[in-house]
Amino acid sequence: MKQQRTDDDLLQAAVAAWAIRGLPARLDVAASARLLGFAEHDIPVLQRVGKLTPLGDPAPNAPKWFSAIELIRLAADHEWL
C-alpha cells in the first residue's frame, strides 16, 4: 500500500510539473522516446508488443502521437519500465 501511495504522489507531482511548464498534451515519437528514456527506434517495438498505444487509429505509415499523461504514468511505473 505504501508503494502505491508513493507512485501516486510521484505521478501527481509529474503531472503538476508538466502543467506548470505548459507542455503539450500529445507527443510525437521523438519526444515520447526522450520522456521514457528509450531510443526512437524502440517506440515501434513497444507498439508491436502492446506496451505502448498511439492516440486514435493512425495508418501504419502515418505519424504517431502519444498522450503525455499516459507516458508520464508509464514512466512512473517501475514494472512497466
N, C-alpha and C positions, 0 to 999 in steps of 0.2 A: 504494500500500500504506500509506503514511504517513497519508493522509487517512482511510482505512478504520479504522486504529488510533485516530485521534483521535475519529472518530464513535463507535466502540465505547466508548472511555473516557468520552465525554460521555454516552452512553446509560446506562452503568453508574452514573455519578455522579448522574444524574437519577433513576434508579430507587431508588438508595440514599436520596436526599433525600426521595423520595416515601414510602418505607417508614418512615423515621425520624419523619416528621410524622404517621404513622398515617392517611393519606388513603385514601379508598375505592378498591376495585378497579374499580368501574364508575362512569361519569359520565353525567349527563344532557346534553341538548343545550346548555344554558346553560354548564355547566362545561366541556364539550368545546370549545365555541367560545372561551371565555376562555383555555384552555390552548393552543390552536392559534393564537390571535391573529386569529380571524375573528369576524364578526358572527353572531348566532344564525341569521339568515335565510340565511346561506351554507351551513350544515350540510346542509339538504335538497338543495341544489345539488350539494355534494360527494358525497352519497349517489347522486344520479341519474346522475352521470358515472362512478361506480365508484371514486372516490378515498377513500371512507370507508364502512365497513360496520358497521352496528349489531350488537350481540350478539343471538344467536338468530335467529328469523324473525318479527319483530313485524308485526302487521297495519298497513296503511297509516296508520290513524288512531290507533294505539297510541303511547304514549311510547317514545322510543328511548333505549337505553343503549349506551355505548361502553366498550371496555376501556381503562383508564387506561394500562396498559403499552404497548398498541398506539399510543395517542395520543402518549405520550412518544417512542416510536420515530419516529413520523411528524414530530413537532415537531423532532427532531434531524436529519431528512433534508432537506438544503437543496434537492435536486432536487424532492422532493415539494411543498415549500412554494412 
